[in-house]
Amino acid sequence: MKKHNFSAGPCILPQSVMQKASEAVINFNGLNLSLIEISHRSKDFVEVMENSRSLSLELLGLQNKGYKALFLQGGASMEFLRVATNLLENKAAYLNTGTWANKAIKEAKLYGELIEVASSKDNNFNYIPKNYSVPTDADYFHCTSNNTIFGTQINPFPKTGVVKVCDMSSDIFSRQMDFSQFGLIYAGAQKNMGPAGTTLVIIKEDILGKISRVIPSMLDYQVHIGKDSMFNTPAVFPVYVSMLTLEWLKDMGGIAAIEKINNQKADLLYSEIDRNPLFKGFVAEKEDRSKMNATFNLVDDSHKETFDKMWQEAGINGLNGHRSVGGYRASMYNALPLKSVQVLVDVMKELERKA
């Protein structure tokens, strides 16, 4: 029986997607060839890439609004650099809410002045800063929508007149919002969309071409747009699985439908964390809690050995917290069934009965 997979990434994927993907590795589209054997320039794969890009824009409500979708390589870590390469002429504003925001800041500093508008570093990133201002003369404002390690999530996003860039690696396609507020969105597939190896980038095309530096081809968004995301050999299998996952999401009713399920999962687990005297949440304010990554600790670590044995015996995988936080982290991405969260909650209740 498949385990209840709370892994933070690479993530759980829908079983129907896994089945179709496994079949394609053996025989894709009746070609008697594997998906990973055929040319990426073939009609069959070009159709996959076009469908993947089109579905991304459709699900986000960004079709016919001047946006382009790309599937690139190098992970979100490459986008930390690529964003600054393409957009940073003078100075940029960054919100520092954790490890990945820190890494984005480090890369952007290579190209110009960085203004850290706010940070939650003072309390180990267990909250989302509020009441900060974004300089009106910044080239762009960068934020991380969901912090996988610390379990915080931005809601709502700040209003600003400058171009807004967002790293949505761990919560893209999980909740409804006005995605047109962003000039650029990027997300590593492995958190909520597909296997590791490709990164979705959504760009409003008119924000490009405004910096003076010469951009190397592989770092130039305009080059990738001009080549329909096929400038170099794409990550064929991750793009295909991402397409299958987007099709699965569309068939479910899109983001509106999955958000309702995600809310149910988060409410179920956080209610138990708040009710059960043996546990405490890591995030300081309930309004800052991530619905994708719930971080929590035992009040008394003397229960750790018993609790760890119980959840492992219940078929739960990937519950250990990140080393910088400790404790536990339950990642509840789109494909995680509600019943898996119920299994975890039942284990937490059983621990309370035994204590």
Helices and strands as residue ranges (DSSP letters): E 4-5, H 15-26, H 43-60, E 67-72, H 75-87, E 91-96, H 99-108, E 113-119, G 121-123, E 140-144, E 146-147, E 152-153, E 163-167, G 179-181, E 184-188, G 189-191, E 199-204, G 205-207, G 217-219, H 221-226, H 236-252, H 254-275, E 279-281, G 286-288, E 293-298, G 301-303, H 304-313, E 316-317, E 328-331, H 338-354
